[in-house]
Amino acid sequence: MIAALGLAAALTAQPVPEPGVWRSQGYGYVLDVSSRGAQLYDFDGGRCVRGDFIEDLSDMGAITPAGPGRFLLTGDEMHIGFERIAGLPKPCDWPSGPSADPLVNFDTLWAMLDEHYPFFTARGVDWTAVRREYRPKVQALGSKGDPWPIFTEMLGKLHDPHTRLVDGQRRFQARRGDASPIAPIQAALLAYLAKSDSPLAGKVETLAHERLVFGRTPDDVGYIAVPTMGGFDAGPVGWPANTSAAADQRAATQALTTAFSRLAGVRGLILDLRVNPGGSEAFADLIAGCFADRRRLAYSKAAKDGAGQGPAYEAYVEPGACPRFEGPVVVLVGERTTSAAEALVMRLRVLPNVTTLGQPTQGAHSEVLDKTLPNGWRLGLSNEVYRLADGKVYEGVGIPPAVVTPATAPTDPDEIRFGRDIRAAQQRLRP
């Protein structure tokens, strides 16, 4: 996740090479660095909002020189290039202060998306027309009205789960297709697998607080379900709040090692990502490494920067810390396969022993760029274009599987919702 607070923490990893003003390539950040620390600004669409002042340079990322007048800021899922500029942009000399005025916040929100959101065409939205339609409605609220219903209606047109609005108590997030909560679906899958007439004949085990589910079919096909990309070192509910990234990685590696050890001798493997809403891409690296034979390009990504794009970052899949599975693999995917789970699919689909099966994924690939509106509301939006190894962009439409199966409905019996594609994968893995 890319957030102003995350950026502030990342910048504390080590001093910026030289005092001065630095502007990000994409992402809309400006840093004014001095001997006392660094002042962060959000600079989007010609508007400037003062952010945090970073006094102590302590850590959450790494700063690496990238040539004269440039450096690269990296973290778990963050790769932001900065270049030195002559001075603060003029709007940052007199940055916008806090304002509850609905129209000020509308103009800021609209400009932030106009500057950074690359997918209006892919999502079928005319953003200029949205401004024409909704700005008069916000004007009609006066200076004290609540623009929340209007803002969320605007953002809802994008059907993008990585575009959201939070005001401290209310939270809005849209998505494509089934928008029902994921936790009951995950629980239903686990309950189905535990039944004696499921493809696993009820012999299912869980590890790492149910973050990894595995078993073996009676005809010796292995099965692993990964219902989230994180929390392997946390409790069964919610995102880990009391664990470190390193501890989470260790717990995930141990769970994968245990599962592969107990599945030794299977003639093929089914990896089920159908109910995985995402999390951290670090786990995409880890899990994909269990199946990689060598280093291969998975995708590149670049942030929208006004009318252009920032520098591209390339992501690779390569052998990693967990035991390697060399047999054939069928990966189950669907429209609830989202975000970091899709990043895992991007890595797996370039491997020669992997076949994807199911329905297209959600199509929400970008990390979330977090911005703050003048009234304090937090806006999250997609700003990175992921281009897969085949040269295509699947944002908004989802990554198509190699083998497409009929779509299911939430009201379908569990044997159809969950079992049908497992059995189809099982059939493909038969000699």
HURADA-V752181 format. One record per pair of residues at least 24 apart in sequence whose ideal C-beta (glycine too) atoms are under 8 Angstrom apart, sorted by sequence separation. I is the first residue (numbers start at 1). J is the second residue. D is the distance in Angstrom with one decimal. If there is no record, write none. Layout:
{{I/J/D} {I/J/D}}
This chain:
{{130/154/5.6} {148/172/7.9} {189/213/8.0} {199/223/7.3} {208/232/4.0} {294/318/6.9} {329/353/5.7} {330/354/7.8} {331/355/7.1} {333/357/7.3} {334/358/4.9} {335/359/5.8} {337/361/4.2} {338/362/4.1} {2/27/6.6} {110/135/7.8} {208/233/7.3} {209/234/6.3} {292/317/4.9} {294/319/7.2} {328/353/5.4} {329/354/4.7} {330/355/5.1} {331/356/4.8} {332/357/5.8} {333/358/4.5} {334/359/4.4} {335/360/6.7} {337/362/6.2} {339/364/5.4} {403/428/7.4} {209/235/6.0} {210/236/5.5} {292/318/5.4} {293/319/7.3} {327/353/6.9} {329/355/7.2} {330/356/7.7} {331/357/7.0} {332/358/5.1} {333/359/6.9} {334/360/7.9} {335/361/6.8} {336/362/6.8} {338/364/5.4} {339/365/7.2} {11/38/5.9} {130/157/6.8} {209/236/4.7} {292/319/5.0} {326/353/7.1} {328/355/7.5} {330/357/5.4} {333/360/7.7} {334/361/7.1} {335/362/5.5} {106/134/7.2} {107/135/7.9} {289/317/7.0} {292/320/7.3} {315/343/7.6} {333/361/5.3} {11/40/7.6} {106/135/6.2} {288/317/4.6} {289/318/6.3} {365/394/7.3} {366/395/7.1} {193/223/7.9} {256/286/7.4} {260/290/7.1} {289/319/5.5} {290/320/6.8} {317/347/3.9} {365/395/5.5} {252/283/5.9} {256/287/7.0} {289/320/2.4} {293/324/7.8} {315/346/7.6} {317/348/7.4} {363/394/5.7} {364/395/7.4} {8/40/5.8} {103/135/7.6} {106/138/4.4} {125/157/5.2} {193/225/7.6} {248/280/7.9} {285/317/7.7} {288/320/7.6} {289/321/6.8} {290/322/4.5} {292/324/7.4} {315/347/7.5} {363/395/5.5} {7/40/6.8} {125/158/5.9} {249/282/6.5} {253/286/6.6} {289/322/6.4} {290/323/6.8} {291/324/7.0} {293/326/7.6} {317/350/6.4} {361/394/7.6} {363/396/4.8} {123/157/7.6} {249/283/7.8} {252/286/5.9} {256/290/6.0} {286/320/5.8} {290/324/6.2} {291/325/5.6} {317/351/6.9} {360/394/7.8} {363/397/5.1} {103/138/5.5} {123/158/5.0} {190/225/8.0} {224/259/5.8} {245/280/7.5} {252/287/7.8} {285/320/6.7} {286/321/6.8} {287/322/7.8} {289/324/7.9} {290/325/5.8} {363/398/3.9} {4/40/6.6} {102/138/5.0} {103/139/5.9} {123/159/6.4} {189/225/6.8} {286/322/6.7} {362/398/5.8} {363/399/7.3} {123/160/6.4} {245/282/6.9} {249/286/6.5} {360/397/6.5} {361/398/4.2} {4/42/6.8} {103/141/8.0} {120/158/7.9} {189/227/7.5} {291/329/5.9} {360/398/3.2} {361/399/4.6} {102/141/4.7} {119/158/7.5} {224/263/7.7} {349/388/7.8} {350/389/5.1} {359/398/7.8} {360/399/6.3} {102/142/7.7} {212/252/7.7} {239/279/7.5} {346/386/7.2} {349/389/7.9} {360/400/5.1} {48/89/6.4} {102/143/7.3} {106/147/6.2} {117/158/7.9} {119/160/7.0} {186/227/4.7} {211/252/7.3} {222/263/4.0} {360/401/7.0} {12/54/5.9} {15/57/5.5} {50/92/7.8} {101/143/5.4} {105/147/6.3} {109/151/6.3} {346/388/5.7} {359/401/6.9} {8/51/7.2} {11/54/5.5} {14/57/6.2} {48/91/3.8} {100/143/7.8} {102/145/5.4} {208/251/5.3} {212/255/4.5} {343/386/7.9} {346/389/7.7} {356/399/7.7} {358/401/5.1} {8/52/4.5} {12/56/6.0} {13/57/7.1} {47/91/6.2} {48/92/4.0} {100/144/7.5} {102/146/7.6} {106/150/7.6} {208/252/6.6} {211/255/6.9} {212/256/7.0} {222/266/3.7} {299/343/7.8} {357/401/5.4} {12/57/4.6} {13/58/7.7} {14/59/7.6} {46/91/6.1} {50/95/4.3} {102/147/4.1} {106/151/7.3} {109/154/7.9} {214/259/4.4} {220/265/7.0} {221/266/6.0} {224/269/6.7} {226/271/7.2} {298/343/8.0} {356/401/4.0} {357/402/7.0} {358/403/7.7} {359/404/7.0} {8/54/5.3} {11/57/7.2} {12/58/4.4} {13/59/4.3} {17/63/7.4} {43/89/5.8} {49/95/5.8} {50/96/7.8} {105/151/7.8} {117/163/7.5} {208/254/7.7} {220/266/5.3} {221/267/6.6} {222/268/7.0} {223/269/7.4} {224/270/7.3} {225/271/7.9} {226/272/7.3} {356/402/5.0} {357/403/4.2} {358/404/7.6} {359/405/6.8} {4/51/5.1} {5/52/7.1} {12/59/5.9} {13/60/6.3} {16/63/6.3} {41/88/7.7} {48/95/4.5} {49/96/5.1} {50/97/7.8} {208/255/4.1} {212/259/6.1} {216/263/6.1} {220/267/5.5} {221/268/5.2} {222/269/4.3} {223/270/4.7} {224/271/5.4} {225/272/3.9} {226/273/6.2} {229/276/6.6} {299/346/4.8} {355/402/5.2} {356/403/7.1} {358/405/5.6} {4/52/6.7} {12/60/6.6} {13/61/4.8} {14/62/7.2} {15/63/7.6} {17/65/5.7} {43/91/7.0} {48/96/6.5} {207/255/4.1} {214/262/7.1} {221/269/7.2} {222/270/6.9} {224/272/7.0} {225/273/7.9} {227/275/5.4} {228/276/6.0} {231/279/7.2} {298/346/4.9} {355/403/6.4} {357/405/6.4} {359/407/5.5} {9/58/8.0} {13/62/5.3} {14/63/5.3} {22/71/7.5} {43/92/6.1} {47/96/6.3} {214/263/6.5} {221/270/6.3} {223/272/6.8} {227/276/5.7} {228/277/6.7} {229/278/5.5} {230/279/3.5} {298/347/4.3} {9/59/7.7} {10/60/4.5} {11/61/7.4} {13/63/5.9} {113/163/7.9} {216/266/6.2} {225/275/7.6} {226/276/5.8} {228/278/7.6} {229/279/3.1} {230/280/4.8} {349/399/7.2} {9/60/3.8} {10/61/3.3} {29/80/7.3} {31/82/7.0} {41/92/5.0} {207/258/5.9} {228/279/5.4} {229/280/5.5} {232/283/7.9} {9/61/7.6} {11/63/7.4} {207/259/6.5} {229/281/7.4} {298/350/5.7} {27/80/5.6} {29/82/7.9} {230/283/6.2} {297/350/7.1} {346/399/7.0} {349/402/7.6} {6/60/6.9} {17/71/5.7} {26/80/7.4} {41/95/6.3} {229/283/4.4} {296/350/4.9} {345/399/5.5} {16/71/6.7} {25/80/7.4} {26/81/7.9} {229/284/6.6} {292/347/7.8} {296/351/7.1} {24/80/5.3} {25/81/4.3} {32/88/6.1} {269/325/5.8} {284/340/5.5} {288/344/5.9} {342/398/7.9} {24/81/7.0} {25/82/7.1} {205/262/7.3} {226/283/8.0} {283/340/6.7} {284/341/7.7} {287/344/5.7} {291/348/6.5} {342/399/6.1} {24/82/5.4} {25/83/6.4} {30/88/6.8} {269/327/6.3} {271/329/6.0} {273/331/6.3} {274/332/5.1} {293/351/7.1} {23/82/6.7} {30/89/6.6} {49/108/7.5} {213/272/7.9} {268/327/5.3} {269/328/7.5} {270/329/7.7} {271/330/7.3} {273/332/6.3} {274/333/6.3} {277/336/6.6} {281/340/4.8} {284/343/4.2} {288/347/3.7} {292/351/6.2} {293/352/7.3} {22/82/4.3} {23/83/6.2} {32/92/7.8} {47/107/7.7} {267/327/6.3} {268/328/4.6} {269/329/4.9} {270/330/5.3} {271/331/4.8} {272/332/4.6} {273/333/5.6} {274/334/4.3} {276/336/7.3} {278/338/4.8} {279/339/7.4} {280/340/5.8} {284/344/3.9} {288/348/5.6} {291/351/5.6} {293/353/7.7} {22/83/6.8} {47/108/5.8} {226/287/6.6} {266/327/7.0} {267/328/7.9} {268/329/7.0} {269/330/7.6} {270/331/7.9} {271/332/7.0} {275/336/5.4} {276/337/5.7} {277/338/4.8} {278/339/2.9} {279/340/5.0} {283/344/7.4} {11/73/6.9} {22/84/5.6} {23/85/5.0} {30/92/5.9} {260/322/6.9} {261/323/7.4} {268/330/7.2} {270/332/6.5} {274/336/6.1} {276/338/7.1} {277/339/6.8} {278/340/4.1} {279/341/7.8} {281/343/4.8} {284/346/7.8} {285/347/7.5} {291/353/6.8} {10/73/5.9} {21/84/7.0} {22/85/7.1} {260/323/4.7} {274/337/6.1} {278/341/5.1} {284/347/5.9} {288/351/7.8} {291/354/6.4} {335/398/6.5} {358/421/5.4} {20/84/5.5} {21/85/5.3} {44/108/7.7} {47/111/5.6} {273/337/4.9} {277/341/7.0} {278/342/7.4} {301/365/7.8} {357/421/6.2} {10/75/4.8} {21/86/7.3} {46/111/7.1} {257/322/5.7} {260/325/6.2} {276/341/3.8} {301/366/7.6} {7/73/7.6} {16/82/7.9} {18/84/7.5} {21/87/5.6} {23/89/7.7} {45/111/3.0} {256/322/4.3} {257/323/5.9} {303/369/7.8} {333/399/7.2} {21/88/5.5} {44/111/5.8} {45/112/6.5} {256/323/7.6} {357/424/6.3} {10/78/6.4} {44/112/4.6} {253/321/5.1} {273/341/5.1} {276/344/8.0} {333/401/5.4} {357/425/5.6} {6/75/7.2} {45/114/5.7} {253/322/5.5} {45/115/4.3} {7/78/7.7} {44/115/4.7} {273/344/6.6} {357/428/7.3} {6/78/7.2} {44/116/6.7} {273/345/6.6} {7/80/7.6} {355/428/6.7} {334/408/7.9} {2/77/7.7} {312/387/8.0} {1/77/6.8} {2/78/5.7} {309/385/6.8} {271/348/7.5} {2/80/7.4} {304/383/5.4} {303/383/5.2} {304/384/7.7} {303/384/5.1} {304/385/6.8} {302/384/6.8} {303/385/7.8} {189/272/7.8} {301/384/4.7} {302/385/5.6} {28/112/7.3} {274/358/6.4} {301/385/6.4} {189/274/7.7} {301/386/4.8} {302/387/7.9} {189/275/5.6} {278/364/7.8} {281/367/8.0} {300/386/7.6} {301/387/7.2} {28/115/6.2} {299/386/5.2} {300/387/5.1} {28/116/6.1} {299/387/6.1} {27/116/7.4} {186/275/4.8} {299/388/4.8} {332/421/5.3} {26/116/7.4} {185/275/5.2} {298/388/7.5} {299/389/6.3} {332/422/7.0} {298/389/6.0} {297/389/5.2} {182/275/6.3} {296/389/7.5} {332/425/6.2} {182/277/5.0} {330/425/3.8} {330/428/5.7} {330/429/6.2} {328/429/5.9} {229/339/7.7} {230/340/7.9} {229/340/4.1} {229/341/5.9} {226/341/7.7} {229/344/7.2} {226/344/8.0} {274/418/7.8} {274/421/7.4} {272/422/7.2} {185/336/6.9} {270/422/6.2} {182/336/6.3} {270/425/4.6} {270/426/6.9} {178/335/6.6} {177/335/4.5} {178/336/6.9} {176/335/6.8} {270/429/7.3} {269/429/7.8} {268/429/3.3} {267/429/6.7} {175/338/7.8} {267/431/7.2} {76/245/6.2} {161/338/6.3} {162/339/6.9} {161/339/7.4} {177/362/7.4} {118/304/4.0} {176/362/6.2} {116/303/7.4} {117/304/6.8} {175/362/6.8} {176/363/6.6} {116/304/5.4} {176/364/7.9} {115/304/7.6} {116/305/8.0} {175/364/7.5} {115/306/5.9} {118/309/7.9} {223/422/7.0} {161/362/6.7} {162/364/4.9} {77/280/6.6} {161/364/4.8} {76/280/6.3} {77/281/4.9} {160/364/6.2} {162/366/5.7} {164/368/7.6} {221/425/7.8} {76/281/7.5} {77/282/7.2} {162/367/7.8} {221/426/5.2} {76/282/5.5} {162/368/5.1} {219/426/7.2} {168/376/7.6} {221/429/5.1} {167/376/7.6} {217/426/5.8} {167/377/4.7} {166/377/6.7} {167/378/7.7} {219/430/7.2} {165/377/6.1} {166/378/4.5} {165/378/7.3} {165/379/5.8} {166/380/7.6} {164/379/7.6} {165/380/7.6} {164/380/4.5} {163/380/6.4} {162/380/6.7} {163/381/4.8} {162/381/7.0} {163/382/6.0} {162/382/4.3} {176/396/7.4} {199/419/6.1} {160/381/7.9} {198/419/6.3} {160/382/5.8} {176/398/7.9} {192/414/4.3} {80/303/7.8} {191/414/7.9} {192/415/7.8} {199/422/4.6} {198/422/8.0} {199/423/5.7} {185/410/8.0} {192/417/7.9} {193/418/7.6} {188/414/6.3} {192/418/4.8} {192/419/6.8} {199/426/6.0} {81/310/6.2} {188/417/7.6} {189/418/5.3} {80/310/8.0} {81/311/5.1} {180/410/6.4} {188/418/7.5} {178/410/6.0} {79/313/4.3} {160/396/7.4} {159/396/7.9} {116/369/5.9} {112/371/5.2} {119/382/6.3} {109/373/6.0} {117/381/5.5} {118/382/7.5} {108/373/5.5} {116/381/6.2} {117/382/6.4} {118/383/6.8} {108/374/5.8} {117/383/6.5} {118/384/7.9} {112/379/6.2} {116/383/4.2} {118/385/5.2} {105/373/4.9} {113/381/5.9} {105/374/5.6} {112/381/7.0} {104/374/5.5} {105/375/5.1} {109/379/6.0} {122/393/7.5} {105/377/7.2} {101/374/7.7} {122/395/5.5} {123/396/5.1} {100/374/7.8} {101/375/8.0} {122/396/3.9} {99/374/4.1} {100/375/4.9} {122/397/7.1} {26/302/7.2} {27/303/5.6} {98/374/5.9} {99/375/6.4} {119/395/5.2} {26/303/2.9} {97/374/7.4} {98/375/7.1} {118/395/7.8} {119/396/5.6} {25/303/7.3} {26/304/6.3} {27/305/7.9} {96/374/5.6} {98/376/6.9} {26/305/4.1} {25/305/6.0} {26/309/6.9} {27/310/7.4} {26/310/3.3} {25/310/3.7} {24/310/7.6} {25/311/5.8} {78/367/7.4} {77/367/5.5} {51/372/7.1} {49/372/6.4} {49/374/6.6} {44/371/6.8} {42/371/5.7} {42/372/6.5} {28/369/7.6} {27/369/6.2} {28/371/7.2} {27/383/6.8} {26/383/6.7} {26/384/8.0} {6/370/7.5} {2/367/5.2} {3/368/7.5} {5/370/7.7} {1/367/6.1} {2/368/6.6} {4/370/5.8} {1/368/5.2} {2/369/5.1} {3/370/3.6} {4/371/7.2} {2/370/6.5} {4/372/6.2} {1/370/7.0} {2/383/8.0}}
